[in-house]
Amino acid sequence: NLALEMKEIEELLIKNKKEAAIPRLEEIREKTKVGLLFNLTTQYLANFKAESEEYASVYALLKPIQKHLSSHSLIHLHRAAFEEKDYLLVTQIAGPCFQVDPEPEIAFRSAAASAMVNNVESTIGWLKAAVKGGFFDLKQELSSSSLFDRVRNDPLFKEFYFNLEK
């Protein structure tokens, strides 16, 4: 019974026995292929990959089931999509991620992704959210990051940049 198996796996995870749980999660995922248990096991596995910063794996696991993700997993997908340069996806899920976890890093990644898809207004909006959240040394980050090159010469971006405190 897969539900019973899942309960045993969750007990292993509570006891912090991740190494014992991972192969069992992979087995259930392989058996189910779709549905609630598939989505749940996939999110558990992606969480472990995110902990070890294996963003390509996180992206590969979560993108196909993005419509079924918990808010926690959606945040993992946001980071993984950014690292995998799927900037359009980053911009699409930025709002819900920031609502769940209003961290300045999420706002900054969202700003950078918006810049990469050439959306100046969204870039500035996310940068304002990063500033409000306490992003450290934003002016330095903006001047050194090539992620903002596409919008750097836009008058709105220039105005925002020059109005930042040094």
C-alpha positions in Angstrom: 0.0 0.0 0.0 1.6 3.3 -1.2 -0.1 5.4 1.4 1.3 3.3 4.2 4.7 3.4 2.5 4.5 7.2 2.4 3.7 7.3 6.1 6.7 5.2 6.9 8.9 7.5 4.7 7.6 10.6 6.5 8.4 9.0 9.8 12.0 8.5 8.5 12.2 12.1 7.5 10.9 13.2 10.9 13.8 11.2 12.4 16.1 12.9 10.0 16.9 9.7 8.2 17.0 11.3 4.7 19.5 8.7 3.2 17.0 5.9 4.0 14.0 7.9 2.7 15.4 9.0 -0.6 15.5 5.6 -2.4 12.0 4.8 -1.2 10.7 8.2 -2.4 12.3 7.5 -5.8 10.6 4.1 -5.9 7.2 5.5 -5.2 7.7 8.2 -7.7 8.7 5.6 -10.3 5.6 3.5 -9.5 3.1 6.3 -9.6 4.3 8.4 -12.5 1.4 10.9 -12.0 -1.0 12.1 -9.3 -0.8 13.2 -5.7 1.8 10.8 -4.4 4.0 11.4 -7.5 3.8 15.2 -6.9 4.5 14.8 -3.2 7.5 12.5 -3.6 8.9 14.7 -6.4 8.7 17.7 -4.1 10.5 15.9 -1.3 13.2 14.9 -3.6 13.5 18.4 -5.1 13.8 19.8 -1.5 16.8 17.5 -0.9 18.4 18.6 -4.2 17.8 22.2 -3.3 19.5 21.7 0.1 22.7 20.6 -1.8 22.2 23.4 -4.4 21.6 21.0 -7.3 19.5 23.5 -9.2 19.5 21.6 -12.5 17.9 18.6 -10.8 15.5 20.8 -8.8 14.4 22.4 -12.1 14.0 19.1 -13.9 11.9 17.7 -11.0 9.6 20.6 -10.4 9.0 22.3 -13.7 6.8 19.5 -15.1 4.6 19.7 -12.0 4.7 23.4 -11.3 0.9 23.8 -11.3 0.8 21.3 -8.3 3.6 22.7 -6.1 3.4 23.7 -2.5 4.5 27.3 -1.8 7.8 26.0 -0.4 8.5 24.0 -3.6 7.5 27.0 -5.8 10.2 29.0 -4.1 12.7 26.2 -4.9 11.5 26.3 -8.5 12.0 30.1 -8.6 15.6 29.7 -7.5 16.3 26.7 -9.8 14.6 28.4 -12.8 16.8 31.5 -12.2 20.0 29.3 -12.0 18.9 27.5 -15.2 18.3 30.8 -17.0 14.5 30.2 -17.5 13.9 33.9 -16.8 10.4 33.9 -18.2 9.4 31.2 -15.6 11.0 33.2 -12.9 9.0 36.3 -13.7 5.8 34.2 -14.0 6.1 32.7 -10.5 7.8 35.7 -8.8 4.6 37.2 -7.3 3.4 34.1 -5.6 6.9 33.3 -4.3 7.4 36.8 -2.9 3.9 36.7 -1.2 4.9 33.5 0.6 8.5 34.6 1.4 9.1 38.4 1.0 12.9 38.0 1.1 15.0 40.6 -0.7 16.9 37.8 -2.6 13.6 36.7 -4.2 12.9 40.3 -5.2 16.4 40.7 -6.6 16.2 37.5 -8.6 12.8 38.5 -9.9 14.3 41.9 -10.9 17.2 40.3 -12.7 14.9 37.9 -14.5 12.6 40.8 -15.5 15.6 42.7 -16.9 16.6 39.6 -18.9 13.2 39.5 -20.5 13.4 43.2 -21.1 10.6 44.3 -18.8 11.9 47.6 -17.3 8.8 48.4 -15.2 8.8 45.0 -13.6 12.6 45.2 -13.1 12.2 48.5 -11.2 9.3 47.3 -9.2 11.2 44.3 -8.0 14.3 46.3 -7.3 12.2 48.6 -5.1 10.9 45.6 -3.2 14.5 44.4 -2.8 15.5 47.8 -1.4 12.5 47.9 0.9 13.4 44.4 2.1 16.9 45.5 3.0 18.9 44.2 0.0 22.6 45.0 0.8 24.5 47.3 -1.5 22.1 47.2 -4.4 23.8 50.0 -6.3 27.1 48.0 -6.4 25.3 44.8 -7.4 23.5 46.6 -10.2 26.7 48.2 -11.6 28.6 44.9 -11.6 25.9 42.5 -12.8 25.5 41.8 -16.5 22.0 40.6 -15.8 20.8 44.2 -16.0 22.6 45.1 -19.3 19.4 44.9 -21.4 17.7 47.6 -19.4 20.7 49.6 -18.3 20.2 52.4 -20.9 16.5 52.7 -20.4 15.6 56.2 -19.0 13.4 54.6 -16.2 16.2 52.3 -15.1 18.8 55.2 -15.2 16.5 57.3 -13.1 16.0 54.5 -10.5 19.7 53.8 -10.4 20.8 57.4 -10.0 18.3 57.9 -7.2 19.6 55.0 -5.2 21.6 55.9 -2.1 25.3 55.3 -2.4 
